[in-house]
Amino acid sequence: MKRAKASRKRWSQAVTKKSNALDLEPSVFTWDDPKSIARSLKRSAESSTRRKSDPFRSAMSMLNFYMNRAGKNLSPQRRKTLEFTKHELRIIFGRINKKNR
């Protein structure tokens, strides 16, 4: 019974590593530069042949998934970096103008 419980507990780790949508660069969400994270997510989303929606939605979805799973264990500085990554994703996918930064 313990084994089944442990595997259910870590399902999000398996999703991050073996996502059917994106092949992420190792430790991409631990990087300090939001622009680098956004560019990496864009590359992963655009090169994926397994994603089910457009590249922007796939990239944003994976970022939100990571942030939601980290929850309150995410430091305020890390959360700020990842929130700015969302903004950068919108810019590089042409969803908002650079002037509206």
C-alpha positions as CSV (number, residue, x, y, z in Angstrom):
1,M,0.0,0.0,0.0
2,K,2.9,2.4,0.7
3,R,4.3,2.0,-2.8
4,A,1.0,3.0,-4.5
5,K,0.7,6.0,-2.3
6,A,4.3,7.2,-3.0
7,S,3.8,6.9,-6.8
8,R,0.5,8.9,-6.6
9,K,2.2,11.5,-4.5
10,R,4.9,12.2,-7.2
11,W,2.7,12.2,-10.3
12,S,3.6,15.8,-11.0
13,Q,7.3,15.1,-11.1
14,A,6.6,12.4,-13.7
15,V,4.5,14.8,-15.8
16,T,7.3,17.4,-15.8
17,K,9.9,14.8,-16.8
18,K,7.8,12.8,-19.3
19,S,5.3,15.4,-20.6
20,N,3.5,14.3,-23.7
21,A,3.5,17.9,-24.8
22,L,7.0,19.3,-24.4
23,D,10.5,18.1,-24.1
24,L,12.0,20.6,-21.7
25,E,15.6,21.5,-21.2
26,P,16.9,20.1,-17.9
27,S,16.2,22.4,-14.9
28,V,14.8,25.2,-17.1
29,F,12.5,26.4,-14.3
30,T,15.5,27.0,-12.0
31,W,17.2,29.5,-14.3
32,D,17.5,33.1,-13.2
33,D,16.8,34.9,-16.4
34,P,13.1,35.1,-17.4
35,K,13.9,35.8,-21.0
36,S,16.1,32.6,-21.3
37,I,13.3,30.5,-19.7
38,A,10.8,32.0,-22.1
39,R,13.0,31.4,-25.1
40,S,13.6,27.8,-24.0
41,L,9.9,27.2,-23.5
42,K,9.2,28.6,-26.9
43,R,11.8,26.4,-28.6
44,S,10.4,23.3,-26.8
45,A,6.8,24.2,-27.7
46,E,7.6,24.9,-31.4
47,S,9.7,21.8,-31.9
48,S,7.3,19.4,-30.2
49,T,5.3,17.2,-32.5
50,R,3.2,15.8,-29.6
51,R,1.5,18.9,-28.3
52,K,-2.2,19.2,-28.6
53,S,-2.6,23.0,-28.8
54,D,-0.7,25.9,-30.3
55,P,2.9,26.5,-29.1
56,F,2.0,29.6,-26.9
57,R,-0.6,27.7,-25.0
58,S,1.6,24.6,-24.5
59,A,4.5,26.8,-23.2
60,M,2.3,28.8,-20.9
61,S,0.5,25.7,-19.7
62,M,3.8,24.0,-18.7
63,L,4.9,27.1,-16.9
64,N,1.6,27.4,-15.0
65,F,1.7,23.7,-14.2
66,Y,5.1,24.1,-12.6
67,M,4.2,27.2,-10.6
68,N,0.9,25.6,-9.4
69,R,2.6,22.4,-8.3
70,A,5.4,24.3,-6.5
71,G,2.7,26.2,-4.6
72,K,3.8,27.8,-1.3
73,N,7.2,26.1,-1.6
74,L,8.1,28.7,-4.3
75,S,10.1,31.6,-2.8
76,P,8.8,35.1,-3.5
77,Q,11.8,35.9,-5.7
78,R,11.4,32.7,-7.7
79,R,7.6,33.4,-8.2
80,K,8.5,36.9,-9.3
81,T,11.0,35.5,-11.9
82,L,8.4,33.0,-13.2
83,E,5.7,35.6,-13.4
84,F,8.0,37.8,-15.4
85,T,8.6,34.7,-17.6
86,K,4.9,34.7,-18.4
87,H,5.2,38.3,-19.5
88,E,8.2,37.4,-21.7
89,L,6.4,34.5,-23.3
90,R,3.5,36.8,-24.3
91,I,6.0,39.2,-25.9
92,I,8.0,36.6,-27.8
93,F,4.9,35.0,-29.1
94,G,3.5,38.4,-30.2
95,R,0.6,38.4,-27.8
96,I,1.5,41.9,-26.4
97,N,3.7,44.8,-27.7
98,K,7.1,45.4,-26.2
99,K,5.9,49.0,-25.6
100,N,3.4,47.7,-23.0
101,R,6.1,46.3,-20.7
